Amino acid sequence: MKNHFVPFAGFFLLAAALAGCASFQSHPIVPADTASAFEARTLHSAGLKQFLERNLGREAIPWPSGSWNLETLTLAAFYYSPDLDVERAKWGVAEAGMITAGARPNPKLGISAQHNNDAPDGVSPWTLGWNLDITIETAGKRGYRLEHAQHLSEAARFNIASVAWQVRSRVRANLLELSGARESEALLSQQEAVQKHLAALLERRLALGDISLPIVTQAHIALEQTRLALRDAQMRSSEALARLASAIGLPASALDGVRLSLEDVTRIPADANLTSSDIRRQALLNRADILAALAEYEASQSALRTEIAKQYPDIGLGPGYLWDAGQVKWSLGLFLAPPILSRNEGPIAQTEARRTQAAATFIALQAKAIGEIDLALRSYRTALEKAAAADALLASQKRYQQSIGAQFNAGEADRLSLLSARLELSAAELARLQALMAAQQALGRLEDATQRPYTSEPPLSAMIEKTPRTEENKP
């Protein structure tokens, strides 16, 4: 009688396997809660402090930090950036794909029962049995799948680094815009004061009949234009601060009252005169998007190997057990699917075309990178020459202003000449500021083209691959 229970052993094995299966857990997203969590973000977070200390290699004292520069703001962006969260999640999907690629085919268990109504007396009317189908993959298919998944995971990891650079670039660009806007505010405020004084002086001369009304009118027009430029600079400063907060992943209110150090985005690097070939070589070795495209090409090669391997049939083993009217019988089957009607030509052709596409994408991206580097380098050198010319003009204007000041003190020049010289000096200072801003913007484009900073060591060694806000990211 114990043989009656042998066919049902498979059911117990199936039940044991199902007991270890994962179960679904709902993680609903409540928009009001996620919005509130975003609005509560600050630069005073204890988690951010720990993240900074791990990546800077020093204790963050004082805390909250008294001043934030490009490096620390970039690290804060790596901590908070929603764009990086998306890329990290994509990498998580690619990592999970490696589990799928490495999985072996599950065996298939079949149970059968048959009743014979005409069975002779004393003979069991039941025929019970089970069979097991075991698939053995051939031609290295599993290895190719794993290789394909590993390359896709590597590409996703490089994409994190690429987006991290974009985050750093946005932080730098907005910090530079903020620096330029604030410096413009200061210079335009000085220019406004000089023009206001000049207009008042001309009005007194008009009252005395020494000058005509159009001269006074032109002075007032220039004064109003300066005031409009000052309001524009104030607006640009406010907008740059809001964009900087957005680039970091913070609400705009989080930067209210925060002291920002702008030195890192206004310094000209000492190694700015690198040759084009040196910069190009560094970019081709370091640009994360190029490395990601190369990994995607290697993934396309692995995919093609997989499809070619599918031409060779897998082996199926089918051991079976049968309890037939009191008699125990067992069997062993062998199954193949010979490539008679199809040799997997279609999927092979598709994956081969995808490999060609991946190769073309890589070559196009590489050519684009070289073009961006050459253009950025030329623009930067031109901007440096313009900045040097602006420096020379400012130096000449300072000498002229000092000369007029000396003549005024000696009684050889009137106050109108002194104010006019000061106004010309202010205009030269604004022109120099614009030239320096253009040089820094060109430097930023060169950094973006090479994905390498030229003013400081990159904080891209930070732990950007794993989400640092573990608790905050739980739905």
C-alpha positions as a printed NumPy array, in Angstrom:
array([[  0.   ,   0.   ,   0.   ],
       [  2.844,   2.37 ,   0.575],
       [  3.364,   2.554,  -3.185],
       [  0.073,   4.44 ,  -3.421],
       [  1.746,   7.449,  -1.892],
       [  4.831,   7.554,  -4.094],
       [  3.105,   9.421,  -6.994],
       [  2.099,  12.157,  -4.612],
       [  5.64 ,  12.876,  -3.445],
       [  5.913,  15.512,  -6.159],
       [  3.064,  17.431,  -4.613],
       [  4.935,  17.698,  -1.339],
       [  8.032,  18.936,  -3.194],
       [  5.893,  21.511,  -5.02 ],
       [  4.332,  22.694,  -1.775],
       [  7.77 ,  23.077,  -0.18 ],
       [  8.987,  25.131,  -3.167],
       [  5.955,  27.423,  -3.07 ],
       [  6.506,  28.085,   0.617],
       [  9.716,  29.973,  -0.222],
       [  8.162,  32.229,  -2.886],
       [  8.114,  35.994,  -2.491],
       [  4.856,  37.724,  -1.663],
       [  3.57 ,  41.091,  -2.883],
       [  3.766,  44.086,  -0.561],
       [  1.946,  47.244,  -1.555],
       [  3.918,  50.51 ,  -1.342],
       [  1.417,  53.235,  -2.274],
       [  2.633,  56.726,  -3.175],
       [  0.745,  59.62 ,  -1.632],
       [  1.563,  62.801,  -3.61 ],
       [  0.803,  65.069,  -0.653],
       [  3.267,  63.171,   1.541],
       [  6.065,  63.165,  -1.06 ],
       [  5.575,  66.901,  -1.672],
       [  5.71 ,  67.599,   2.058],
       [  8.871,  65.52 ,   2.384],
       [ 10.501,  67.51 ,  -0.435],
       [  9.538,  70.848,   1.107],
       [ 11.082,  69.732,   4.412],
       [ 14.546,  69.181,   2.894],
       [ 17.346,  71.409,   4.187],
       [ 21.131,  71.636,   4.242],
       [ 21.012,  70.87 ,   7.965],
       [ 20.086,  67.177,   7.64 ],
       [ 22.001,  64.776,   9.898],
       [ 22.107,  62.273,   7.03 ],
       [ 23.664,  64.892,   4.747],
       [ 26.264,  65.649,   7.424],
       [ 27.275,  61.977,   7.559],
       [ 27.394,  61.789,   3.756],
       [ 29.657,  64.837,   3.569],
       [ 31.981,  63.522,   6.263],
       [ 32.338,  60.139,   4.557],
       [ 33.215,  61.688,   1.212],
       [ 35.296,  64.65 ,   2.399],
       [ 37.261,  62.524,   4.846],
       [ 36.908,  65.06 ,   7.628],
       [ 34.452,  66.078,  10.293],
       [ 31.918,  68.711,   9.271],
       [ 32.578,  71.391,  11.888],
       [ 30.769,  73.64 ,  12.459],
       [ 27.396,  72.152,  11.619],
       [ 25.276,  73.501,  10.061],
       [ 28.108,  74.558,   7.786],
       [ 28.986,  78.231,   7.882],
       [ 29.753,  78.335,   4.168],
       [ 29.006,  76.124,   1.149],
       [ 31.283,  75.973,  -1.878],
       [ 31.084,  74.142,  -5.21 ],
       [ 32.416,  70.868,  -3.763],
       [ 30.066,  70.679,  -0.782],
       [ 27.068,  71.861,  -2.809],
       [ 27.838,  69.188,  -5.398],
       [ 27.926,  66.534,  -2.67 ],
       [ 24.624,  67.858,  -1.355],
       [ 23.231,  67.486,  -4.882],
       [ 24.503,  63.888,  -5.015],
       [ 22.651,  63.322,  -1.746],
       [ 19.346,  64.893,  -2.788],
       [ 19.184,  64.859,  -6.607],
       [ 16.005,  63.202,  -7.943],
       [ 17.712,  62.658, -11.319],
       [ 20.337,  60.506,  -9.625],
       [ 17.576,  58.627,  -7.8  ],
       [ 16.069,  57.713, -11.173],
       [ 19.406,  56.47 , -12.54 ],
       [ 20.078,  54.497,  -9.378],
       [ 16.686,  52.853,  -9.745],
       [ 17.506,  51.976, -13.372],
       [ 20.755,  50.416, -12.23 ],
       [ 18.782,  48.42 ,  -9.671],
       [ 16.62 ,  47.095, -12.511],
       [ 19.748,  46.144, -14.465],
       [ 21.216,  44.421, -11.399],
       [ 17.999,  42.454, -10.938],
       [ 18.278,  41.447, -14.59 ],
       [ 21.431,  39.54 , -13.687],
       [ 19.353,  37.359, -11.352],
       [ 16.936,  36.668, -14.195],
       [ 19.776,  35.919, -16.618],
       [ 21.409,  33.468, -14.222],
       [ 18.245,  31.531, -13.458],
       [ 18.124,  27.93 , -14.614],
       [ 14.936,  26.479, -16.154],
       [ 12.611,  24.997, -13.554],
       [ 11.726,  21.312, -13.901],
       [  8.127,  20.526, -14.811],
       [  6.199,  18.048, -12.734],
       [  3.166,  16.241, -14.16 ],
       [  0.709,  14.008, -12.301],
       [ -1.767,  11.642, -13.898],
       [ -4.536,   9.359, -12.564],
       [ -6.588,   6.844, -14.534],
       [ -9.532,   4.652, -13.401],
       [-10.445,   1.378, -15.11 ],
       [-14.156,   0.622, -14.63 ],
       [-13.73 ,  -2.893, -16.078],
       [-10.873,  -3.946, -13.856],
       [-11.098,  -7.599, -12.752],
       [-11.968,  -8.346,  -9.17 ],
       [ -9.003,  -8.147,  -6.844],
       [ -7.099,  -5.815,  -9.175],
       [ -6.849,  -2.125,  -8.368],
       [ -8.794,  -0.05 , -10.895],
       [ -6.387,   2.876, -10.504],
       [ -3.334,   3.79 , -12.54 ],
       [ -1.317,   6.577, -10.899],
       [  1.854,   8.2  , -12.168],
       [  4.031,  11.23 , -12.425],
       [  6.658,  12.499, -14.803],
       [  9.388,  15.116, -14.453],
       [ 10.686,  17.221, -17.346],
       [ 14.214,  18.571, -16.772],
       [ 15.698,  21.029, -19.283],
       [ 19.467,  21.118, -19.735],
       [ 20.634,  24.228, -21.593],
       [ 23.379,  23.731, -24.125],
       [ 25.913,  25.833, -26.081],
       [ 26.618,  28.162, -23.116],
       [ 23.297,  30.009, -23.322],
       [ 23.161,  30.797, -19.61 ],
       [ 26.696,  32.189, -19.63 ],
       [ 25.93 ,  34.458, -22.575],
       [ 22.762,  35.683, -20.849],
       [ 24.751,  36.495, -17.734],
       [ 27.392,  38.283, -19.788],
       [ 24.696,  40.336, -21.531],
       [ 23.101,  41.296, -18.204],
       [ 26.479,  42.22 , -16.704],
       [ 27.246,  44.572, -19.583],
       [ 23.824,  46.215, -19.264],
       [ 24.41 ,  46.628, -15.535],
       [ 27.785,  48.198, -16.231],
       [ 26.201,  50.603, -18.738],
       [ 23.565,  51.583, -16.169],
       [ 26.299,  52.21 , -13.593],
       [ 28.178,  54.456, -16.025],
       [ 24.913,  56.294, -16.697],
       [ 24.777,  57.148, -12.991],
       [ 28.213,  58.753, -13.29 ],
       [ 27.122,  60.595, -16.444],
       [ 24.048,  62.031, -14.732],
       [ 26.172,  62.855, -11.675],
       [ 28.362,  64.99 , -13.898],
       [ 25.289,  66.712, -15.336],
       [ 24.135,  67.44 , -11.781],
       [ 27.554,  68.892, -10.934],
       [ 27.486,  70.943, -14.137],
       [ 24.103,  72.467, -13.276],
       [ 25.278,  73.306,  -9.763],
       [ 28.38 ,  75.024, -11.137],
       [ 26.496,  76.906, -13.865],
       [ 23.918,  78.296, -11.459],
       [ 26.546,  79.124,  -8.844],
       [ 28.468,  81.004, -11.539],
       [ 25.326,  82.826, -12.655],
       [ 24.651,  83.78 ,  -9.041],
       [ 28.207,  85.046,  -8.647],
       [ 27.999,  87.13 , -11.804],
       [ 24.598,  88.551, -10.902],
       [ 25.709,  89.549,  -7.4  ],
       [ 28.923,  91.125,  -8.681],
       [ 26.894,  92.984, -11.32 ],
       [ 24.576,  94.254,  -8.58 ],
       [ 27.521,  95.695,  -6.658],
       [ 29.082,  97.38 ,  -9.711],
       [ 25.768,  98.715, -11.001],
       [ 24.935, 100.11 ,  -7.568],
       [ 28.219, 102.048,  -7.622],
       [ 27.515, 103.177, -11.182],
       [ 24.02 , 104.296, -10.21 ],
       [ 25.422, 106.408,  -7.382],
       [ 27.918, 108.079,  -9.716],
       [ 25.293, 108.732, -12.398],
       [ 22.869, 110.112,  -9.811],
       [ 25.536, 112.51 ,  -8.592],
       [ 26.405, 113.404, -12.189],
       [ 22.763, 114.112, -13.091],
       [ 22.368, 116.363, -10.069],
       [ 25.528, 118.267, -11.025],
       [ 24.293, 118.739, -14.601],
       [ 20.915, 119.969, -13.353],
       [ 22.678, 122.672, -11.321],
       [ 24.654, 123.701, -14.398],
       [ 21.456, 123.749, -16.431],
       [ 19.916, 126.079, -13.874],
       [ 22.915, 128.364, -14.276],
       [ 22.572, 128.24 , -18.041],
       [ 25.957, 126.594, -18.582],
       [ 24.605, 123.576, -20.503],
       [ 21.559, 122.682, -22.591],
       [ 18.6  , 120.512, -21.599],
       [ 19.421, 117.564, -23.942],
       [ 22.664, 116.945, -22.029],
       [ 20.735, 116.657, -18.747],
       [ 18.115, 114.497, -20.409],
       [ 20.755, 112.086, -21.693],
       [ 22.23 , 111.849, -18.186],
       [ 18.818, 110.945, -16.754],
       [ 18.231, 108.36 , -19.501],
       [ 21.608, 106.762, -18.716],
       [ 20.688, 106.739, -15.019],
       [ 17.366, 104.987, -15.693],
       [ 19.097, 102.451, -17.949],
       [ 21.524, 101.654, -15.145],
       [ 18.628, 101.25 , -12.729],
       [ 16.926,  98.851, -15.137],
       [ 20.177,  96.888, -15.466],
       [ 20.423,  96.792, -11.676],
       [ 16.879,  95.421, -11.361],
       [ 17.706,  92.843, -14.027],
       [ 20.814,  91.782, -12.087],
       [ 18.745,  91.463,  -8.917],
       [ 16.195,  89.331, -10.769],
       [ 18.953,  87.139, -12.237],
       [ 20.409,  86.692,  -8.77 ],
       [ 17.071,  85.581,  -7.353],
       [ 16.398,  83.22 , -10.257],
       [ 19.918,  81.744, -10.109],
       [ 19.454,  81.007,  -6.4  ],
       [ 16.166,  79.224,  -7.118],
       [ 17.724,  77.246,  -9.991],
       [ 20.674,  76.335,  -7.772],
       [ 18.293,  74.931,  -5.171],
       [ 16.507,  72.945,  -7.886],
       [ 19.829,  71.586,  -9.201],
       [ 20.689,  70.373,  -5.707],
       [ 17.251,  68.853,  -5.187],
       [ 16.048,  71.321,  -2.559],
       [ 13.154,  73.775,  -2.294],
       [ 14.221,  77.37 ,  -2.924],
       [ 13.57 ,  78.28 ,   0.711],
       [ 16.334,  75.873,   1.811],
       [ 18.991,  78.306,   0.544],
       [ 17.571,  81.375,   2.275],
       [ 20.246,  82.811,   4.533],
       [ 22.85 ,  80.232,   3.437],
       [ 26.327,  81.674,   2.92 ],
       [ 27.716,  80.614,  -0.455],
       [ 31.406,  80.67 ,  -1.345],
       [ 31.82 ,  81.641,  -4.995],
       [ 35.603,  81.392,  -5.237],
       [ 35.633,  77.982,  -6.942],
       [ 33.616,  79.235,  -9.917],
       [ 35.553,  82.473, -10.45 ],
       [ 39.113,  81.12 , -10.437],
       [ 40.996,  80.561, -13.699],
       [ 42.813,  77.194, -13.577],
       [ 46.578,  77.061, -13.905],
       [ 46.492,  74.194, -16.439],
       [ 44.114,  75.908, -18.859],
       [ 46.542,  75.694, -21.771],
       [ 46.346,  71.95 , -22.291],
       [ 46.687,  70.822, -25.874],
       [ 43.626,  69.658, -27.716],
       [ 45.029,  66.135, -28.114],
       [ 45.64 ,  65.834, -24.368],
       [ 42.109,  66.943, -23.528],
       [ 40.591,  64.681, -26.168],
       [ 42.489,  61.666, -24.875],
       [ 41.436,  62.357, -21.293],
       [ 37.815,  62.702, -22.344],
       [ 37.799,  59.441, -24.271],
       [ 39.196,  57.698, -21.202],
       [ 36.97 ,  59.377, -18.619],
       [ 33.628,  60.364, -20.15 ],
       [ 31.018,  58.185, -18.531],
       [ 28.576,  58.395, -21.455],
       [ 31.228,  57.002, -23.82 ],
       [ 32.012,  54.177, -21.406],
       [ 28.288,  53.457, -21.089],
       [ 27.903,  53.307, -24.875],
       [ 30.857,  50.922, -25.059],
       [ 29.257,  48.679, -22.423],
       [ 25.998,  48.709, -24.378],
       [ 27.888,  47.632, -27.487],
       [ 29.437,  44.735, -25.58 ],
       [ 25.948,  43.823, -24.358],
       [ 24.767,  43.696, -27.982],
       [ 27.598,  41.287, -28.757],
       [ 26.566,  39.03 , -25.881],
       [ 22.953,  39.163, -27.071],
       [ 24.07 ,  38.044, -30.523],
       [ 26.05 ,  35.156, -29.027],
       [ 22.918,  34.136, -27.113],
       [ 20.752,  34.069, -30.215],
       [ 23.373,  32.116, -32.168],
       [ 23.575,  29.588, -29.326],
       [ 19.794,  29.123, -29.519],
       [ 20.328,  27.331, -32.828],
       [ 21.471,  24.366, -30.793],
       [ 18.57 ,  22.597, -29.077],
       [ 18.401,  22.139, -25.35 ],
       [ 18.211,  18.63 , -23.936],
       [ 15.096,  17.572, -22.099],
       [ 15.143,  14.661, -19.653],
       [ 11.806,  13.111, -18.67 ],
       [ 12.002,  10.524, -15.895],
       [  8.609,   9.053, -14.996],
       [  6.913,   6.775, -12.471],
       [  3.743,   4.735, -12.976],
       [  1.732,   2.647, -10.52 ],
       [ -0.385,   0.53 , -12.87 ],
       [ -2.931,  -1.808, -11.308],
       [ -0.559,  -2.753,  -8.552],
       [  2.515,  -2.87 , -10.748],
       [  5.306,  -0.277, -10.424],
       [  6.834,   0.965, -13.674],
       [  9.382,   3.685, -14.371],
       [ 10.579,   5.352, -17.548],
       [ 13.264,   7.731, -18.814],
       [ 12.627,  10.022, -21.775],
       [ 14.942,  12.221, -23.836],
       [ 13.598,  15.255, -25.733],
       [ 15.151,  17.48 , -28.39 ],
       [ 13.81 ,  20.235, -30.625],
       [ 15.947,  19.889, -33.747],
       [ 16.299,  23.077, -35.838],
       [ 14.469,  21.748, -38.877],
       [ 11.857,  24.404, -39.633],
       [ 13.668,  27.329, -38.009],
       [ 17.298,  27.988, -37.199],
       [ 16.524,  31.165, -35.258],
       [ 17.379,  33.27 , -38.309],
       [ 15.014,  36.136, -37.443],
       [ 16.244,  36.839, -33.878],
       [ 19.859,  36.45 , -35.04 ],
       [ 19.334,  39.016, -37.798],
       [ 17.645,  41.412, -35.366],
       [ 20.378,  41.201, -32.736],
       [ 23.056,  41.547, -35.393],
       [ 21.334,  44.716, -36.605],
       [ 21.172,  45.964, -33.011],
       [ 24.917,  45.37 , -32.68 ],
       [ 25.494,  47.415, -35.828],
       [ 23.273,  50.143, -34.367],
       [ 25.156,  50.072, -31.046],
       [ 28.479,  50.37 , -32.89 ],
       [ 27.212,  53.316, -34.924],
       [ 25.884,  54.962, -31.751],
       [ 29.243,  54.591, -30.027],
       [ 31.213,  55.987, -32.978],
       [ 28.774,  58.898, -33.359],
       [ 28.987,  59.71 , -29.645],
       [ 32.774,  59.56 , -29.75 ],
       [ 32.869,  61.891, -32.763],
       [ 30.424,  64.247, -31.064],
       [ 32.589,  64.302, -27.945],
       [ 35.697,  65.176, -29.962],
       [ 33.796,  67.949, -31.741],
       [ 32.507,  69.338, -28.433],
       [ 36.028,  69.311, -26.98 ],
       [ 37.563,  71.106, -29.965],
       [ 34.824,  73.743, -29.992],
       [ 34.94 ,  74.253, -26.221],
       [ 38.722,  74.562, -26.252],
       [ 38.68 ,  77.172, -29.004],
       [ 35.904,  79.105, -27.25 ],
       [ 37.787,  79.038, -23.976],
       [ 41.02 ,  80.289, -25.507],
       [ 39.137,  83.084, -27.284],
       [ 37.37 ,  83.978, -24.041],
       [ 40.707,  84.107, -22.207],
       [ 42.065,  86.503, -24.833],
       [ 38.982,  88.699, -24.452],
       [ 39.354,  88.635, -20.668],
       [ 43.01 ,  89.676, -21.016],
       [ 41.943,  92.583, -23.246],
       [ 39.311,  93.596, -20.677],
       [ 41.972,  93.499, -17.954],
       [ 44.197,  95.775, -20.024],
       [ 41.325,  98.176, -20.65 ],
       [ 40.459,  98.251, -16.957],
       [ 44.077,  98.915, -16.018],
       [ 44.217, 101.824, -18.49 ],
       [ 40.941, 103.188, -17.168],
       [ 42.202, 103.004, -13.591],
       [ 45.321, 104.972, -14.543],
       [ 43.17 , 107.554, -16.298],
       [ 40.851, 107.851, -13.292],
       [ 43.819, 108.27 , -10.963],
       [ 45.198, 110.962, -13.267],
       [ 41.905, 112.866, -13.275],
       [ 41.691, 112.467,  -9.503],
       [ 45.134, 113.97 ,  -9.095],
       [ 44.206, 116.874, -11.393],
       [ 40.979, 117.406,  -9.417],
       [ 42.892, 117.546,  -6.13 ],
       [ 45.294, 120.048,  -7.71 ],
       [ 42.399, 122.167,  -8.958],
       [ 43.189, 121.478, -12.612],
       [ 40.014, 119.446, -13.326],
       [ 36.386, 120.026, -12.334],
       [ 34.009, 117.612, -10.603],
       [ 32.239, 116.819, -13.876],
       [ 35.471, 115.42 , -15.318],
       [ 36.062, 113.416, -12.13 ],
       [ 32.568, 111.902, -12.204],
       [ 32.862, 111.132, -15.904],
       [ 36.155, 109.31 , -15.287],
       [ 34.58 , 107.322, -12.47 ],
       [ 31.682, 106.419, -14.737],
       [ 34.049, 105.214, -17.456],
       [ 35.925, 103.138, -14.858],
       [ 32.651, 101.567, -13.729],
       [ 31.807, 100.674, -17.338],
       [ 35.253,  99.093, -17.749],
       [ 34.717,  97.064, -14.576],
       [ 31.389,  95.798, -15.904],
       [ 33.007,  94.911, -19.24 ],
       [ 35.747,  92.994, -17.421],
       [ 33.148,  91.156, -15.335],
       [ 31.276,  90.136, -18.491],
       [ 34.521,  88.935, -20.078],
       [ 35.425,  86.88 , -16.991],
       [ 31.921,  85.412, -16.877],
       [ 32.217,  84.443, -20.546],
       [ 35.586,  82.795, -19.819],
       [ 34.128,  80.855, -16.889],
       [ 31.143,  79.761, -18.971],
       [ 33.515,  78.582, -21.702],
       [ 35.523,  76.727, -19.065],
       [ 32.303,  75.083, -17.9  ],
       [ 31.589,  73.902, -21.438],
       [ 35.14 ,  72.521, -21.637],
       [ 34.635,  70.699, -18.338],
       [ 31.344,  69.291, -19.612],
       [ 32.98 ,  68.12 , -22.831],
       [ 35.754,  66.311, -20.953],
       [ 33.758,  65.531, -17.785],
       [ 36.726,  66.682, -15.769],
       [ 36.932,  69.725, -13.472],
       [ 39.895,  72.06 , -13.97 ],
       [ 39.589,  74.118, -10.793],
       [ 39.471,  71.377,  -8.136],
       [ 39.449,  67.654,  -7.671],
       [ 36.085,  66.166,  -8.639],
       [ 33.834,  64.944,  -5.844],
       [ 32.631,  62.264,  -8.273],
       [ 34.387,  59.676,  -6.13 ],
       [ 31.45 ,  60.087,  -3.795],
       [ 29.238,  57.104,  -3.17 ],
       [ 26.774,  58.018,  -5.899],
       [ 25.73 ,  54.513,  -6.916],
       [ 23.687,  53.717,  -3.831],
       [ 20.877,  55.931,  -2.602],
       [ 22.218,  57.69 ,   0.515],
       [ 18.756,  58.625,   1.814],
       [ 17.65 ,  55.062,   2.612],
       [ 14.914,  55.965,   5.035],
       [ 13.729,  59.019,   3.11 ],
       [ 13.222,  57.004,  -0.093],
       [ 10.941,  54.414,   1.444],
       [  7.427,  54.937,  -0.002]])
